[in-house]
């Protein structure tokens, strides 16, 4: 084999360079923010501008709209790097970059693209997705109660959304509402809502166990006046936007699990080599070596599955997803990486012992991340339903 050839199953030189560049940025700019975000549920107001200036927004959007013109796989690598150093911001990044920005690019008309994408790509505007409701979690589509009724040149939205990442700080939101309630899930439409639209408000900012600092809130739409021109796609066709978006969401959240696991392994190795008991570093004990070996294998297998699914998503057509093997693969990817991250974090915390149990220890901050990754973007149980449904042919 030529020495210039990329070995099978390795990242290409360009992909590795992007991962390294994002890692360097996140370590320098985002990691110092992590402790205060976790301690205080604090949001650094200028951080999205810094991320945008560094070129880490709009990765999947063509340059004509202010984006980078790269592929979906590359965006997953950026999320992985961010999660290593500040996982709350990596989640806020996903909500903005994938759930809002990429969805608008893939599903909107030219007018909406040119109006909203440049500021989202630069980080001058913060994006969010409004789907989950107080009474509609796993059955987000069938149980949706938010409605949108057209009157002339406007739609009027009424309802509530909850657990919305970036909700309290968002400038632009992609919101789903029922335009024809009697059609159920097939009567849903998607709208772009600006925070200044009459009738929109943030009811409350929610305080979380993990991913603290990544702002989460409850949103209220009280006759919220939305221009008809802000309808994304066709009326009553929002289900296709939702389903394809959910597959991409699961695929790009999976690298967050990978990034957290990588950092946990790194911390565990450093501590095991530094911490001495019975006159020698605990890394010399076979029990600890066994844990490190397991963690290493788990992290490597997480990356393999995660990267495979990201690559498959590169070719997902607009409107695609929500069915077929990409539906099963994306659900499988996040299910496996979240479950395996749980094992990595358990062993890492065990290596730290009492020091890891302290609230301000970095491994403790990482440990509190995992449960959301087993719940968000569809619970583990829903993921199993999706996988089995596709494998068994429903």
Secondary structure, 3 states (H helix, E strand, C coil): CCCCCCCCCCCCHHHHHHHHHHHHHHHHHHHHHHHHHHHHCCCCCCHHHHHHHCCCCCCCCCHHHCCCCCCHHHHHHHHHHHHHHCHHHHHHHHHHHHHHHHHHHHHCCHHHHHHHHHHHHHCCCCEEEECCECCECCCCCCCCCCEEEEECCEEEEEEEEEEEECHHHCCEEEEEEECCHHHHHHHEEEEEEECCCCCEEEEEEECCCCCCCCCEEEEEEEEEEEEHHHEECCCCCHHHHHHHHHHHHHHHHHHHHHHHHHHHHHHHHHHHHHCEECCEEHHHCHHHHHHHHHHHHHHHHHHHHHHHHHHHHCCCCCCCCCCHHHHHHHHHHHHHHHHHHHHHHHHHHHHHCHHHHCCCCHHHHHHCCHHHHCCCCCCHHHHHHHHHHHHCCC
